[in-house]
């Protein structure tokens, strides 16, 4: 592991509020999430806020310092949706283009790109509906 590198450090933050077995955590944006833009990031101070599930055996209150723990599987599902669904759209669009327009390669390529665009847009909408970007799959541990 690389020393003093913000990418590999565990994410820690401060509990802002607690609502319905979830805590609102305020933390500094790391280099790993610099270009994502999925959470509510303040442009002024570089801080972001995420919701995390409260574990049953932890008692936390606003102002406590906590470490965020990612549950396995949530990120994997989101990544697979963002990679595999557009790839399937690209292949499906290409296949449809080849079946209906076998002699017209530019139209086949256009349908492949259209399939890619539609599948990527659908995967983004699905991820937003599932709220995987709003902290689902995160839990916390009191420091």
C-alpha positions as a Markdown table, in Angstrom:
| # | Residue | x | y | z |
|---|---|---|---|---|
| 1 | Unk | 0.0 | 0.0 | 0.0 |
| 2 | Unk | 1.2 | 3.5 | -0.8 |
| 3 | Unk | 1.9 | 5.6 | 2.2 |
| 4 | Unk | 0.3 | 9.1 | 2.5 |
| 5 | Unk | -2.0 | 8.5 | -0.5 |
| 6 | Unk | -5.6 | 9.7 | -0.1 |
| 7 | Unk | -6.9 | 7.1 | -2.5 |
| 8 | Unk | -6.1 | 4.2 | -0.3 |
| 9 | Unk | -7.0 | 5.7 | 3.1 |
| 10 | Unk | -10.2 | 4.6 | 4.7 |
| 11 | Unk | -12.9 | 7.2 | 4.4 |
| 12 | Unk | -13.7 | 8.9 | 7.7 |
| 13 | Unk | -16.1 | 11.6 | 8.5 |
| 14 | Unk | -18.4 | 13.3 | 11.1 |
| 15 | Unk | -22.0 | 12.4 | 11.8 |
| 16 | Unk | -24.2 | 15.3 | 11.0 |
| 17 | Unk | -27.6 | 13.9 | 11.9 |
| 18 | Unk | -29.4 | 10.6 | 12.4 |
| 19 | Unk | -32.7 | 9.7 | 10.8 |
| 20 | Unk | -34.5 | 6.3 | 10.5 |
| 21 | Unk | -31.6 | 4.1 | 11.3 |
| 22 | Unk | -29.3 | 6.0 | 8.9 |
| 23 | Unk | -26.7 | 8.6 | 9.6 |
| 24 | Unk | -25.8 | 11.5 | 7.4 |
| 25 | Unk | -22.0 | 11.6 | 7.3 |
| 26 | Unk | -20.0 | 14.7 | 6.2 |
| 27 | Unk | -16.5 | 13.9 | 4.8 |
| 28 | Unk | -13.8 | 15.3 | 2.7 |
| 29 | Unk | -13.9 | 14.3 | -1.0 |
| 30 | Unk | -11.1 | 12.0 | -1.8 |
| 31 | Unk | -9.1 | 11.7 | -5.0 |
| 32 | Unk | -10.9 | 8.4 | -5.8 |
| 33 | Unk | -14.2 | 10.2 | -6.1 |
| 34 | Unk | -13.0 | 13.4 | -7.6 |
| 35 | Unk | -14.7 | 13.1 | -11.0 |
| 36 | Unk | -17.8 | 11.0 | -10.0 |
| 37 | Unk | -20.2 | 13.7 | -9.0 |
| 38 | Unk | -22.9 | 11.3 | -7.8 |
| 39 | Unk | -23.1 | 12.5 | -4.2 |
| 40 | Unk | -24.0 | 15.9 | -2.9 |
| 41 | Unk | -20.6 | 17.7 | -3.0 |
| 42 | Unk | -20.2 | 21.3 | -1.9 |
| 43 | Unk | -18.2 | 23.2 | -4.5 |
| 44 | Unk | -17.1 | 25.8 | -1.9 |
| 45 | Unk | -15.3 | 23.6 | 0.7 |
| 46 | Unk | -14.9 | 20.2 | -1.1 |
| 47 | Unk | -16.9 | 18.4 | 1.5 |
| 48 | Unk | -19.6 | 15.8 | 0.6 |
| 49 | Unk | -22.5 | 14.2 | 2.5 |
| 50 | Unk | -23.5 | 10.5 | 2.4 |
| 51 | Unk | -26.1 | 8.4 | 4.1 |
| 52 | Unk | -24.9 | 5.2 | 5.9 |
| 53 | Unk | -26.7 | 2.5 | 7.7 |
| 54 | Unk | -26.3 | 2.4 | 11.5 |
| 55 | Unk | -25.0 | -0.9 | 12.8 |
| 56 | Unk | -27.0 | -2.5 | 15.6 |
| 57 | Unk | -24.2 | -2.7 | 18.1 |
| 58 | Unk | -22.9 | 0.9 | 17.6 |
| 59 | Unk | -24.3 | 3.9 | 19.4 |
| 60 | Unk | -23.4 | 7.1 | 17.5 |
| 61 | Unk | -24.6 | 10.6 | 17.9 |
| 62 | Unk | -24.1 | 13.8 | 15.8 |
| 63 | Unk | -20.5 | 15.0 | 16.1 |
| 64 | Unk | -18.9 | 11.6 | 16.4 |
| 65 | Unk | -16.0 | 10.6 | 14.1 |
| 66 | Unk | -16.8 | 7.5 | 12.1 |
| 67 | Unk | -15.2 | 5.3 | 9.5 |
| 68 | Unk | -17.2 | 4.3 | 6.5 |
| 69 | Unk | -17.3 | 0.6 | 5.6 |
| 70 | Unk | -18.5 | -0.5 | 2.1 |
| 71 | Unk | -20.7 | -3.6 | 2.0 |
| 72 | Unk | -19.4 | -6.0 | -0.6 |
| 73 | Unk | -21.7 | -6.4 | -3.6 |
| 74 | Unk | -23.3 | -3.0 | -3.9 |
| 75 | Unk | -20.4 | -1.4 | -5.7 |
| 76 | Unk | -19.9 | -4.5 | -7.8 |
| 77 | Unk | -23.5 | -4.4 | -9.0 |
| 78 | Unk | -23.3 | -0.8 | -9.9 |
| 79 | Unk | -20.0 | -1.3 | -11.8 |
| 80 | Unk | -21.4 | -4.3 | -13.6 |
| 81 | Unk | -24.5 | -2.2 | -14.6 |
| 82 | Unk | -22.3 | 0.6 | -15.9 |
| 83 | Unk | -20.1 | -1.8 | -17.9 |
| 84 | Unk | -22.1 | -4.8 | -19.0 |
| 85 | Unk | -25.4 | -3.1 | -19.9 |
| 86 | Unk | -23.9 | -0.7 | -22.4 |
| 87 | Unk | -21.8 | -3.5 | -23.9 |
| 88 | Unk | -24.9 | -5.5 | -24.3 |
| 89 | Unk | -26.6 | -2.5 | -25.9 |
| 90 | Unk | -23.7 | -2.0 | -28.3 |
| 91 | Unk | -23.7 | -5.7 | -29.4 |
| 92 | Unk | -27.5 | -5.7 | -29.7 |
| 93 | Unk | -27.5 | -2.6 | -31.8 |
| 94 | Unk | -24.8 | -4.0 | -34.0 |
| 95 | Unk | -26.6 | -7.2 | -34.4 |
| 96 | Unk | -29.9 | -5.5 | -35.3 |
| 97 | Unk | -28.0 | -3.3 | -37.8 |
| 98 | Unk | -26.3 | -6.3 | -39.4 |
| 99 | Unk | -29.6 | -8.2 | -39.7 |
| 100 | Unk | -31.6 | -5.4 | -41.2 |
| 101 | Unk | -28.9 | -3.5 | -43.1 |
| 102 | Unk | -26.2 | -6.0 | -44.1 |
| 103 | Unk | -24.9 | -3.9 | -47.0 |
| 104 | Unk | -24.9 | -0.6 | -45.2 |
| 105 | Unk | -22.0 | -0.5 | -42.7 |
| 106 | Unk | -22.4 | 3.2 | -41.6 |
| 107 | Unk | -26.1 | 2.5 | -40.7 |
| 108 | Unk | -25.0 | -0.6 | -38.8 |
| 109 | Unk | -22.4 | 1.4 | -36.9 |
| 110 | Unk | -25.0 | 4.1 | -36.2 |
| 111 | Unk | -27.4 | 1.5 | -34.7 |
| 112 | Unk | -24.6 | 0.0 | -32.6 |
| 113 | Unk | -23.8 | 3.5 | -31.2 |
| 114 | Unk | -27.5 | 4.1 | -30.6 |
| 115 | Unk | -27.8 | 0.9 | -28.7 |
| 116 | Unk | -24.8 | 1.8 | -26.6 |
| 117 | Unk | -26.2 | 5.2 | -25.8 |
| 118 | Unk | -29.7 | 3.9 | -24.9 |
| 119 | Unk | -28.2 | 1.1 | -22.7 |
| 120 | Unk | -25.8 | 3.5 | -20.9 |
| 121 | Unk | -28.7 | 6.0 | -20.2 |
| 122 | Unk | -30.9 | 3.2 | -18.9 |
| 123 | Unk | -28.1 | 1.9 | -16.6 |
| 124 | Unk | -27.6 | 5.4 | -15.2 |
| 125 | Unk | -31.3 | 5.8 | -14.6 |
| 126 | Unk | -31.5 | 2.4 | -12.9 |
| 127 | Unk | -28.6 | 3.2 | -10.6 |
| 128 | Unk | -30.2 | 6.5 | -9.6 |
| 129 | Unk | -33.5 | 4.8 | -8.9 |
| 130 | Unk | -31.8 | 2.2 | -6.7 |
| 131 | Unk | -30.0 | 5.0 | -5.0 |
| 132 | Unk | -26.7 | 3.1 | -5.0 |
| 133 | Unk | -24.9 | 6.5 | -5.3 |
| 134 | Unk | -26.6 | 7.9 | -2.2 |
| 135 | Unk | -24.8 | 5.7 | 0.3 |
| 136 | Unk | -26.8 | 2.5 | 0.1 |
| 137 | Unk | -24.4 | -0.3 | 1.0 |
| 138 | Unk | -22.4 | 1.8 | 3.4 |
| 139 | Unk | -22.3 | 1.2 | 7.1 |
| 140 | Unk | -20.1 | 2.9 | 9.7 |
| 141 | Unk | -17.9 | 2.2 | 12.6 |
| 142 | Unk | -17.3 | 4.6 | 15.5 |
| 143 | Unk | -13.6 | 5.7 | 15.9 |
